[in-house]
């Protein structure tokens, strides 16, 4: 479906997926979303990998601590 908008110039419900913003796909700007879609996806990927590693470290820590 083409031509639909959630607001003026916003084609997607999440700001970091809005290819049509002034930042575009890989650019930068001084207004939301500040970075292009590719940068947001990479930032979210790195954040989720870090959260997953911390979770696995906590599981291992508690497994060693309470496995007596």
Residue pairs with C-beta under 8 A, 6 or more apart in sequence:
4 11
5 11
6 12
6 13
9 18
9 20
9 21
10 18
10 20
10 21
11 18
11 19
11 20
12 18
12 19
15 21
15 32
15 33
16 33
16 35
16 37
16 40
16 41
16 44
17 37
17 40
18 33
18 37
19 25
19 37
21 29
21 32
21 33
21 36
22 29
22 31
23 29
23 33
23 34
23 35
23 36
23 37
24 36
24 37
25 36
25 37
25 38
26 36
26 37
26 38
26 39
27 35
27 36
28 34
28 35
28 36
28 39
33 40
35 43
